[in-house]
């Protein structure tokens, strides 16, 4: 199964897209959804797309999976950029420890349900 066929990838991707449509086009904001859904869905989508690209170019192809360290580095990088670095230099971004928790849960979802060798 490719990453793009995995429901644990496309459901977060679809939820993210629908939420963005509702917020940006319909201008409807549900407070908890607005604050945390995108952060929860971000890591399965970001790491899922990255994993699929690696499978296209890596010699292991379908057998390639990210190690725990690689997955943690992805989580740490996104957390650092969006919750520490960008809020320091732009008023558009706000640091929020709950966002980091959402990134962590999303990373765990990715690691358990998406980061598996492809079935042939």
N, C-alpha and C positions, 0 to 999 in steps of 0.2 A: 504494500500500500504506500503510495507516495504521501508526502506530508500534506499535499493539497487535497487528498482524498480523505484524510483523517478528520473525523467530526470534531475532535478536540482542537483542531486547527481552524476549520472553516466556521464553526459556531462562534468562537471568539471574534474571528474576522468579520463575520456577518453582524454580530452584535455591535462591534465597534462602528461599522459603516452605518447601520441603522441609527445608532445613537448620534453620530455626527450629523446625519441627515435631519433628525428631529431637532437637534439643537441649532444647527446653522441655517437650515432652510425654513423649518416651521417655527423656530424661535421658542421652543418649549423646553424648559429646564426643570428637571426633577432633581431636587437638591442632592441626595445621596448618589443617584445615578450620575449626575453631572460631575460630582466630585471624585468618584472612585471607579466607575465602570471602565473607562478607558485605561486607567492604570492597571486594573486587574486583567484586562484583555491584551495589554501591550506585549507582555513577554511571550505568551504563546504565539502571537503573530510575528513579532520581531525574530525570535529564535527559530520559529518554524520556517519562515522564509529563508533565513540564513542557513539552516540545516539543509533545506532543499537545494539551494545554490551549491553548497559544499558537495552534496551528493552528485550533482551534475559534473563537477570538476575534479573531485578527489579520486585517486586511483581505487579506493575501496568501494566507490559508487554506492550501491544500495545498502551495504553493510556499515557505512559510516554513521557513527553517532558521536555526540559531544560527550566529553568526560564531565565528571562532576566539577572539576576545576574550571573547564571552559564555560560551563553553564553558569557557575558562580561569577566568573569574570564578566559575563554578559549582564547579569543582574547588578553587579557592583558598578559597572560602567553606566548603565541607564540610571541607576539610583544617584550616582555622583553627579552626572550631567544635569538631570532634571530636578533634583532635590537639594543640591548644594551649589553647583557652579552657576547655572542659569539664574536662580533667584538672587545671587549676589550682584549680577550685572544688568538685570532687567526686571522692571516692575510687572511685566507680563506673567512671570513665573512666581509661584509661592512654594516655599519649602513646607512639606507636610510629612511627618513620620508615618501617617496612615497610608500615604502613597507608597512608601517603601515597603510596608506590609503587603499592599496589593501587588507590587512587583514581585515580592517573595512568593506569594501564593501562585501568581501566574507562572513564575519560574518553576515551581514545584509541579504544577499541572503539566507544563511542557516536559519536564524531565521524566515524569511517570508515564504520561499517556502519549506523547508525540515522539520523544527521543528514543525510538526503537528501530532496530534494523528493519528494512523493508522486506515484506514477504514477497516471494516470487510466485 
